[in-house]
Amino acid sequence: MKRLYHYFNYKSLMMQHLSFATENGSLNDSLFHLLWYHYYKDEAQAHYFAMMHKERETLHKLMIL
C-alpha cells in the first residue's frame, strides 16, 4: 500500500504542476512547473514499475472506479 500511496501522491503533484504551467502567463513560471511535472512523472513511473503484480491490480481497480 505504501507504493500506491506514493504513486498517487506523485500523480497528484504532477497534475498540479501541469495545471499551474498551463495557467501561468509567464514563460519562466511555466518552464519551472513543466520541469517539476516531468520530475514527478518520472518518479510516478518508477513507483509503478517497482510495484508487484497484486499492487498493480489494485491500482487499476481503483483507477476504474
DSSP file (Angstrom, degrees, kcal/mol; ACC not computed):
  #  RESIDUE AA STRUCTURE BP1 BP2  ACC     N-H-->O    O-->H-N    N-H-->O    O-->H-N    TCO  KAPPA ALPHA  PHI   PSI    X-CA   Y-CA   Z-CA
    1    1 A M     >        0   0    0      0, 0.0     4,-2.4     0, 0.0     5,-0.2   0.000 360.0 360.0 360.0 -25.9    0.0    0.0    0.0
    2    2 A K  H  >  +     0   0    0      1,-0.2     4,-2.4     2,-0.2     5,-0.2   0.901 360.0  49.7 -65.0 -39.0    2.9    2.3    0.6
    3    3 A R  H  > S+     0   0    0      2,-0.2     4,-2.7     1,-0.2    -1,-0.2   0.889 110.1  51.0 -66.7 -37.7    3.9    2.2   -3.1
    4    4 A L  H  > S+     0   0    0      2,-0.2     4,-2.7     1,-0.2     5,-0.2   0.918 109.5  50.7 -63.8 -42.5    0.3    3.0   -4.1
    5    5 A Y  H  X S+     0   0    0     -4,-2.4     4,-2.2     1,-0.2    -2,-0.2   0.941 113.5  44.5 -60.1 -47.7    0.2    6.0   -1.7
    6    6 A H  H  X S+     0   0    0     -4,-2.4     4,-2.8     2,-0.2     5,-0.2   0.897 111.9  53.5 -64.7 -39.9    3.5    7.3   -3.2
    7    7 A Y  H  X S+     0   0    0     -4,-2.7     4,-2.3     1,-0.2    -2,-0.2   0.946 112.3  43.1 -59.9 -48.9    2.3    6.7   -6.7
    8    8 A F  H  X S+     0   0    0     -4,-2.7     4,-2.3     2,-0.2    -1,-0.2   0.849 112.4  54.4 -67.9 -32.8   -1.0    8.6   -6.2
    9    9 A N  H  X S+     0   0    0     -4,-2.2     4,-2.2    -5,-0.2    -2,-0.2   0.943 111.2  44.1 -64.2 -47.4    0.9   11.4   -4.3
   10   10 A Y  H  X S+     0   0    0     -4,-2.8     4,-2.4     1,-0.2    -2,-0.2   0.872 112.3  53.6 -65.9 -36.1    3.3   11.8   -7.3
   11   11 A K  H  X S+     0   0    0     -4,-2.3     4,-2.2    -5,-0.2    -1,-0.2   0.913 109.7  47.2 -64.5 -41.8    0.4   11.7   -9.7
   12   12 A S  H  X S+     0   0    0     -4,-2.3     4,-2.1     2,-0.2    -2,-0.2   0.911 113.2  47.7 -68.0 -40.7   -1.4   14.5   -7.9
   13   13 A L  H  X S+     0   0    0     -4,-2.2     4,-2.3     2,-0.2    -1,-0.2   0.888 110.3  54.0 -64.4 -37.6    1.7   16.6   -7.7
   14   14 A M  H  X S+     0   0    0     -4,-2.4     4,-1.9     1,-0.2    -2,-0.2   0.924 110.1  45.8 -60.4 -46.3    2.3   16.0  -11.4
   15   15 A M  H  X S+     0   0    0     -4,-2.2     4,-2.3     2,-0.2    -1,-0.2   0.858 109.9  54.7 -68.8 -35.1   -1.2   17.2  -12.3
   16   16 A Q  H  X S+     0   0    0     -4,-2.1     4,-2.4     1,-0.2    -1,-0.2   0.937 110.3  45.7 -62.7 -45.5   -0.9   20.3  -10.0
   17   17 A H  H  X S+     0   0    0     -4,-2.3     4,-2.2     1,-0.2    -2,-0.2   0.859 111.3  52.9 -68.4 -33.5    2.3   21.4  -11.7
   18   18 A L  H  X S+     0   0    0     -4,-1.9     4,-1.8     2,-0.2    -1,-0.2   0.916 110.6  46.9 -65.8 -41.5    0.8   20.7  -15.2
   19   19 A S  H  X S+     0   0    0     -4,-2.3     4,-1.6     1,-0.2    -2,-0.2   0.901 112.4  49.6 -67.8 -38.9   -2.2   22.9  -14.4
   20   20 A F  H  X S+     0   0    0     -4,-2.4     4,-1.6     1,-0.2    -1,-0.2   0.891 108.9  53.6 -64.8 -37.8    0.0   25.6  -13.0
   21   21 A A  H  < S+     0   0    0     -4,-2.2    -1,-0.2     1,-0.2    -2,-0.2   0.873 111.2  44.9 -65.2 -36.7    2.1   25.5  -16.1
   22   22 A T  H  < S+     0   0    0     -4,-1.8    -1,-0.2     1,-0.2    -2,-0.2   0.778 114.3  48.9 -78.9 -24.5   -0.9   26.0  -18.4
   23   23 A E  H  < S+     0   0    0     -4,-1.6    -2,-0.2    -5,-0.2    -1,-0.2   0.717  89.7  96.4 -86.8 -21.9   -2.4   28.7  -16.3
   24   24 A N     <  -     0   0    0     -4,-1.6     6,-0.0     1,-0.1    -4,-0.0  -0.430  55.8-160.1 -73.8 141.5    0.7   30.9  -15.9
   25   25 A G  S    S+     0   0    0     -2,-0.1     2,-0.4     5,-0.0    -1,-0.1   0.703  71.2  84.9 -87.4 -22.6    1.2   33.8  -18.3
   26   26 A S     >  -     0   0    0      1,-0.1     4,-2.0     2,-0.0     5,-0.1  -0.646  69.8-147.8 -85.2 133.3    5.0   33.9  -17.6
   27   27 A L  H  > S+     0   0    0     -2,-0.4     4,-2.6     1,-0.2     5,-0.2   0.883  98.4  54.9 -67.0 -38.3    7.2   31.6  -19.7
   28   28 A N  H  > S+     0   0    0      1,-0.2     4,-2.1     2,-0.2    -1,-0.2   0.918 109.6  46.5 -62.7 -43.0    9.7   31.3  -16.8
   29   29 A D  H  > S+     0   0    0      2,-0.2     4,-2.3     1,-0.2    -1,-0.2   0.905 112.2  51.1 -65.1 -40.3    7.0   30.1  -14.4
   30   30 A S  H  X S+     0   0    0     -4,-2.0     4,-2.4     1,-0.2    -2,-0.2   0.914 110.1  48.7 -63.6 -42.3    5.6   27.7  -17.0
   31   31 A L  H  X S+     0   0    0     -4,-2.6     4,-2.2     2,-0.2    -1,-0.2   0.893 109.5  53.4 -64.6 -39.4    9.0   26.2  -17.6
   32   32 A F  H  X S+     0   0    0     -4,-2.1     4,-1.8     1,-0.2    -2,-0.2   0.940 112.5  43.5 -59.1 -48.2    9.6   25.8  -13.8
   33   33 A H  H  X S+     0   0    0     -4,-2.3     4,-2.3     1,-0.2    -2,-0.2   0.847 111.2  54.4 -70.0 -33.9    6.3   24.0  -13.4
   34   34 A L  H  X S+     0   0    0     -4,-2.4     4,-2.2     2,-0.2    -1,-0.2   0.876 106.4  52.5 -67.1 -35.7    6.9   21.8  -16.5
   35   35 A L  H  X S+     0   0    0     -4,-2.2     4,-1.9     2,-0.2    -2,-0.2   0.925 112.0  45.0 -63.8 -43.6   10.3   20.7  -15.1
   36   36 A W  H  X S+     0   0    0     -4,-1.8     4,-2.6     2,-0.2     5,-0.2   0.863 109.0  57.8 -67.9 -34.5    8.6   19.7  -11.9
   37   37 A Y  H  X S+     0   0    0     -4,-2.3     4,-2.2     1,-0.2    -2,-0.2   0.943 108.9  44.6 -57.9 -47.9    5.9   18.0  -13.8
   38   38 A H  H  X S+     0   0    0     -4,-2.2     4,-2.2     2,-0.2    -1,-0.2   0.853 111.1  54.1 -68.0 -34.4    8.4   15.8  -15.6
   39   39 A Y  H  X S+     0   0    0     -4,-1.9     4,-2.0     2,-0.2    -1,-0.2   0.956 112.3  42.9 -62.4 -48.9   10.3   15.1  -12.4
   40   40 A Y  H  X S+     0   0    0     -4,-2.6     4,-2.5     1,-0.2    -2,-0.2   0.829 111.3  55.9 -68.7 -31.1    7.1   13.8  -10.7
   41   41 A K  H  X S+     0   0    0     -4,-2.2     4,-2.3    -5,-0.2    -1,-0.2   0.923 108.9  47.0 -64.1 -43.9    6.1   11.9  -13.8
   42   42 A D  H  X S+     0   0    0     -4,-2.2     4,-2.1     2,-0.2    -2,-0.2   0.890 112.6  49.6 -64.8 -39.4    9.4   10.0  -13.8
   43   43 A E  H  X S+     0   0    0     -4,-2.0     4,-2.2     2,-0.2    -2,-0.2   0.906 110.5  50.0 -66.2 -41.5    9.0    9.3  -10.0
   44   44 A A  H  X S+     0   0    0     -4,-2.5     4,-2.3     1,-0.2    -2,-0.2   0.908 111.0  49.5 -63.7 -41.5    5.5    8.0  -10.5
   45   45 A Q  H  X S+     0   0    0     -4,-2.3     4,-2.5     2,-0.2    -1,-0.2   0.893 108.9  52.7 -64.0 -39.4    6.6    5.8  -13.3
   46   46 A A  H  X S+     0   0    0     -4,-2.1     4,-1.1     1,-0.2    -2,-0.2   0.906 111.4  46.2 -63.3 -40.8    9.5    4.4  -11.2
   47   47 A H  H  X S+     0   0    0     -4,-2.2     4,-0.6     2,-0.2    -1,-0.2   0.875 111.0  53.2 -68.7 -36.5    7.0    3.6   -8.4
   48   48 A Y  H >< S+     0   0    0     -4,-2.3     3,-1.0     1,-0.2    -2,-0.2   0.936 110.9  45.0 -63.9 -45.5    4.6    2.0  -10.9
   49   49 A F  H 3< S+     0   0    0     -4,-2.5    -1,-0.2     1,-0.2    -2,-0.2   0.697 109.5  57.0 -74.3 -17.4    7.3   -0.3  -12.3
   50   50 A A  H 3< S+     0   0    0     -4,-1.1    -1,-0.2    -5,-0.2    -2,-0.2   0.580  88.0 103.8 -85.3 -10.2    8.5   -1.2   -8.8
   51   51 A M  S << S-     0   0    0     -3,-1.0     2,-0.1    -4,-0.6    -3,-0.0  -0.333  73.5-119.6 -71.6 152.3    5.1   -2.4   -7.8
   52   52 A M     >  -     0   0    0      1,-0.1     4,-2.1    -2,-0.0     3,-0.2  -0.424  33.1-101.3 -81.2 166.7    4.2   -6.1   -7.6
   53   53 A H  H  > S+     0   0    0      1,-0.2     4,-2.2     2,-0.2     5,-0.2   0.887 122.4  52.8 -58.0 -41.6    1.5   -7.5   -9.8
   54   54 A K  H  > S+     0   0    0      1,-0.2     4,-2.0     2,-0.2    -1,-0.2   0.880 108.4  50.3 -64.7 -38.0   -1.0   -7.5   -7.0
   55   55 A E  H  > S+     0   0    0      2,-0.2     4,-2.4     1,-0.2    -1,-0.2   0.879 109.6  51.2 -67.5 -37.3   -0.4   -3.8   -6.3
   56   56 A R  H  X S+     0   0    0     -4,-2.1     4,-2.6     2,-0.2    -2,-0.2   0.889 107.7  52.7 -67.0 -37.9   -0.9   -3.0  -10.0
   57   57 A E  H  X S+     0   0    0     -4,-2.2     4,-2.2     2,-0.2    -2,-0.2   0.931 110.4  47.7 -61.3 -44.4   -4.1   -4.9  -10.0
   58   58 A T  H  X S+     0   0    0     -4,-2.0     4,-2.4     1,-0.2    -2,-0.2   0.917 111.4  51.4 -61.1 -43.7   -5.3   -2.8   -7.0
   59   59 A L  H  X S+     0   0    0     -4,-2.4     4,-2.1     1,-0.2    -2,-0.2   0.919 110.3  47.6 -60.0 -45.5   -4.2    0.3   -8.7
   60   60 A H  H  X S+     0   0    0     -4,-2.6     4,-1.5     1,-0.2    -1,-0.2   0.868 110.7  52.2 -67.7 -35.6   -6.1   -0.5  -11.9
   61   61 A K  H  X S+     0   0    0     -4,-2.2     4,-1.5    -5,-0.2    -1,-0.2   0.909 110.8  47.8 -65.3 -40.6   -9.2   -1.3  -10.0
   62   62 A L  H  < S+     0   0    0     -4,-2.4    -2,-0.2     1,-0.2    -1,-0.2   0.861 109.8  52.6 -66.9 -35.5   -9.0    2.0   -8.2
   63   63 A M  H  < S+     0   0    0     -4,-2.1    -1,-0.2     1,-0.2    -2,-0.2   0.791 105.8  54.4 -72.6 -26.7   -8.5    3.9  -11.4
   64   64 A I  H  <        0   0    0     -4,-1.5    -1,-0.2     1,-0.2    -2,-0.2   0.885 360.0 360.0 -71.1 -38.7  -11.6    2.2  -12.9
   65   65 A L     <        0   0    0     -4,-1.5    -1,-0.2    -5,-0.1    -2,-0.2   0.518 360.0 360.0 -65.4 360.0  -13.7    3.4  -10.1
